Amino acid sequence: MIIEINKLKKTYAGRTVTDIEQLTIGAGETVGVIGNNGAGKTTLFRMLLDLIRPDSGEILSKGKNVADNDQWKQYTASYLDEGFLIDYLTPEEYFIFIGSLHQMKSREVMDYLHRYEEFFNAEILDRGKYIRDFSKGNQNKIGITAALMQQPELLVLDEPFANLDPTTQIRLKANIKSLKSGTLTTLISSHDLNHVTDVCDRIILFEKGRVIKDIYTNENTLEELEAYFSQ
Ligand SMILES: Nc1ncnc2c1ncn2[C@@H]1O[C@H](COP(=O)(O)OP(=O)(O)OP(=O)(O)O)[C@@H](O)[C@H]1O
């Protein structure tokens, strides 16, 4: 088990946005986190990355509370939103900076990026522009690639398919699938039930901060979720 959540609560202005009694994620799982707008998906990810603190309860990563120590930072990579980017850098400068935090030399970073040529669709590298001047979808590609490049054990992506064109969504799914292994644990939030059931082994459905469904994906999962959301 890599993640263990115990009695986790968060409220904003008296409104419960997270209320999880107990939830564990096994190492190597690819988990889809779904739920309607405001269900608490991003709030959960932000607590997992210690960007905000819970009112009570804890999130343990490899047995240690993420709010009390920094060890999880060595094996966790994430992309939640554009706030993770550095607007005044070019994509190359940003990738090299992120790589340097993981002891990757510039050359290694640039070599590594070759494998994303198809994903980048000739729109990211060698453009001579700053990250701030890219479209939202291309900014997402930069952030997601920087997270993947860190070769983490725990990967956290918030709505990675949002703003991507259909071709890139399909390529991203293929990338995520190719990364699946015994050691990489991935948490992906998404509103796209097709993509999430295609890529994930397990789906956790939230409503008002609570876990409503926690299912291992099978051939009926998409239908079950569509039925749930069309109520
Ligand atoms: N800083 C904040 N101050 C007040 N309320 C907040 C804050 N952050 C989140 N919320 C509220 O918490 C609830 C959960 O928000 P969250 O962003 O976690 O949901 P979500 O499931 O990621 O939604 P979406 O699918 O729309 O991205 C929402 O009602 C939101 O308005």
The ligand as a MOL file (V3000), in Angstrom:
LIG
                    3D

  0  0  0     0  0            999 V3000
M  V30 BEGIN CTAB
M  V30 COUNTS 31 33 0 0 0
M  V30 BEGIN ATOM
M  V30 1 N -10.1990 27.8280 -1.1610 0
M  V30 2 C -11.4960 27.5300 -1.1310 0
M  V30 3 N -12.3650 28.3210 -0.4490 0
M  V30 4 C -13.6840 27.9960 -0.3870 0
M  V30 5 N -14.2370 26.9340 -0.9900 0
M  V30 6 C -13.4190 26.1330 -1.6800 0
M  V30 7 C -12.0110 26.3860 -1.7910 0
M  V30 8 N -11.4580 25.3870 -2.5360 0
M  V30 9 C -12.4640 24.5750 -2.8850 0
M  V30 10 N -13.6370 25.0130 -2.3820 0
M  V30 11 C -14.9440 24.3590 -2.5360 0
M  V30 12 O -14.7790 22.9970 -2.2260 0
M  V30 13 C -15.6230 22.1990 -3.0510 0
M  V30 14 C -14.8040 21.1260 -3.7090 0
M  V30 15 O -13.9990 21.7190 -4.7030 0
M  V30 16 P -12.9640 20.8920 -5.5870 0
M  V30 17 O -12.2630 21.8690 -6.4560 0
M  V30 18 O -12.1560 20.0120 -4.7200 0
M  V30 19 O -13.9730 19.9880 -6.4390 0
M  V30 20 P -13.6960 19.1370 -7.7370 0
M  V30 21 O -14.3340 17.8040 -7.5210 0
M  V30 22 O -12.2490 19.1340 -8.0840 0
M  V30 23 O -14.5280 19.9660 -8.8030 0
M  V30 24 P -14.3580 20.2080 -10.3970 0
M  V30 25 O -14.8060 18.9390 -11.0510 0
M  V30 26 O -15.3030 21.3380 -10.6580 0
M  V30 27 O -12.9330 20.5420 -10.6710 0
M  V30 28 C -16.3090 23.1600 -4.0080 0
M  V30 29 O -17.5980 23.4370 -3.5250 0
M  V30 30 C -15.4290 24.3800 -3.9660 0
M  V30 31 O -16.1760 25.5430 -4.2330 0
M  V30 END ATOM
M  V30 BEGIN BOND
M  V30 1 1 1 2
M  V30 2 1 2 3
M  V30 3 2 2 7
M  V30 4 2 3 4
M  V30 5 1 4 5
M  V30 6 2 5 6
M  V30 7 1 6 7
M  V30 8 1 6 10
M  V30 9 1 7 8
M  V30 10 2 8 9
M  V30 11 1 9 10
M  V30 12 1 10 11
M  V30 13 1 11 12
M  V30 14 1 11 30
M  V30 15 1 12 13
M  V30 16 1 13 14
M  V30 17 1 13 28
M  V30 18 1 14 15
M  V30 19 1 15 16
M  V30 20 2 16 17
M  V30 21 1 16 18
M  V30 22 1 16 19
M  V30 23 1 19 20
M  V30 24 2 20 21
M  V30 25 1 20 22
M  V30 26 1 20 23
M  V30 27 1 23 24
M  V30 28 2 24 25
M  V30 29 1 24 26
M  V30 30 1 24 27
M  V30 31 1 28 29
M  V30 32 1 28 30
M  V30 33 1 30 31
M  V30 END BOND
M  V30 END CTAB
M  END
